[in-house]
Amino acid sequence: MKIMVITAHPDLTASRVNRAFARKASTVPGVYVRDLYREYPEWTIDVEKEQRLLTEHDRIVFQFPLYWYSSPALLKKWFDDVLTYGWAFGTDGVHLTGKEFIVATTTGGTENQYRSGGSNWHTLSEFMKPIQSTIEKCNGVFLPVFAAYHLSDAPEAELEAEADRYASHIVSLQADLAD
Ligand SMILES: Cc1cc2nc3c(=O)[nH]c(=O)nc-3n(C[C@H](O)[C@H](O)[C@H](O)COP(=O)(O)O)c2cc1C
């Protein structure tokens, strides 16, 4: 299975968590990791290239820090620009049919805050519903969300363990992920 990780962090060089995760993912055979903000500093997304890369991969991972309960803005623009009518959905928009998608996000908040009755009220899976609906509109398969909480000041060993958990999540079989 060919996997593409699209990392969307405004400054991966200044990141702790997403940088560690991206580095770990890039050590996994068959996983191609990209840095969206570095590729498009002017925010002019090469739609043809993105669509070609999507067709070449079986599973796409969107990896990003949670910003205001959503993705950083360039990834939203990527959805707006790349998932076009007639290509991703609508008449003849069949190119993403059956492809698998995973959202992998990191938070400042704790896991306890992301639950029913917690201070953020909702789980990460609930916050990611707009992306889930986008993927399902394009006939893609939305796999379980990966979330890593409150790691910015975590000891190195904990960060490393979470990076390992992330790497195994993105390569897991669909059946195992859904369990
Ligand atoms: C603009 C901005 C918005 C943020 N919004 C949230 C948020 O809604 N929920 C949350 O838990 N953390 C939020 N955070 C914290 C980041 O998610 C956290 O710092 C990041 O996941 C850590 O990963 P990094 O080391 O790769 O930057 C926000 C941070 C910034 C800069």
The ligand as an SDF file (V2000), in Angstrom:
LIG
                    3D

 31 33  0  0  0  0  0  0  0  0999 V2000
   -3.2560   29.3810   16.3620 C   0  0  0  0  0  0  0  0  0  0  0  0
   -3.3060   28.2250   17.3120 C   0  0  0  0  0  0  0  0  0  0  0  0
   -4.5210   27.6300   17.6030 C   0  0  0  0  0  0  0  0  0  0  0  0
   -4.5800   26.5300   18.4650 C   0  0  0  0  0  0  0  0  0  0  0  0
   -5.7930   25.9620   18.7150 N   0  0  0  0  0  0  0  0  0  0  0  0
   -5.8770   24.8890   19.5410 C   0  0  0  0  0  0  0  0  0  0  0  0
   -7.1390   24.2720   19.7910 C   0  0  0  0  0  0  0  0  0  0  0  0
   -8.1910   24.6590   19.2710 O   0  0  0  0  0  0  0  0  0  0  0  0
   -7.1490   23.2120   20.6340 N   0  0  0  0  0  0  0  0  0  0  0  0
   -6.0300   22.7220   21.2330 C   0  0  0  0  0  0  0  0  0  0  0  0
   -6.1070   21.7430   21.9910 O   0  0  0  0  0  0  0  0  0  0  0  0
   -4.8120   23.2680   20.9670 N   0  0  0  0  0  0  0  0  0  0  0  0
   -4.7150   24.3400   20.1480 C   0  0  0  0  0  0  0  0  0  0  0  0
   -3.4870   24.8920   19.8650 N   0  0  0  0  0  0  0  0  0  0  0  0
   -2.2610   24.2350   20.3920 C   0  0  0  0  0  0  0  0  0  0  0  0
   -1.5930   23.3610   19.3100 C   0  0  0  0  0  0  0  0  0  0  0  0
   -2.4950   22.4000   18.7800 O   0  0  0  0  0  0  0  0  0  0  0  0
   -0.3660   22.6480   19.8750 C   0  0  0  0  0  0  0  0  0  0  0  0
    0.5300   23.6340   20.2980 O   0  0  0  0  0  0  0  0  0  0  0  0
    0.2900   21.7520   18.8170 C   0  0  0  0  0  0  0  0  0  0  0  0
   -0.5320   20.6350   18.5420 O   0  0  0  0  0  0  0  0  0  0  0  0
    1.6500   21.2490   19.2740 C   0  0  0  0  0  0  0  0  0  0  0  0
    2.2970   20.6450   18.1610 O   0  0  0  0  0  0  0  0  0  0  0  0
    3.6460   21.2140   17.5010 P   0  0  0  0  0  0  0  0  0  0  0  0
    4.7480   21.0420   18.5290 O   0  0  0  0  0  0  0  0  0  0  0  0
    3.8630   20.3760   16.3030 O   0  0  0  0  0  0  0  0  0  0  0  0
    3.4290   22.6610   17.1560 O   0  0  0  0  0  0  0  0  0  0  0  0
   -3.3990   26.0070   19.0430 C   0  0  0  0  0  0  0  0  0  0  0  0
   -2.1720   26.6150   18.7370 C   0  0  0  0  0  0  0  0  0  0  0  0
   -2.1160   27.7150   17.8980 C   0  0  0  0  0  0  0  0  0  0  0  0
   -0.7750   28.3380   17.5980 C   0  0  0  0  0  0  0  0  0  0  0  0
  1  2  1  0
  2  3  1  0
  2 30  2  0
  3  4  2  0
  4  5  1  0
  4 28  1  0
  5  6  2  0
  6  7  1  0
  6 13  1  0
  7  8  2  0
  7  9  1  0
  9 10  1  0
 10 11  2  0
 10 12  1  0
 12 13  2  0
 13 14  1  0
 14 15  1  0
 14 28  1  0
 15 16  1  0
 16 17  1  0
 16 18  1  0
 18 19  1  0
 18 20  1  0
 20 21  1  0
 20 22  1  0
 22 23  1  0
 23 24  1  0
 24 25  2  0
 24 26  1  0
 24 27  1  0
 28 29  2  0
 29 30  1  0
 30 31  1  0
M  END
$$$$
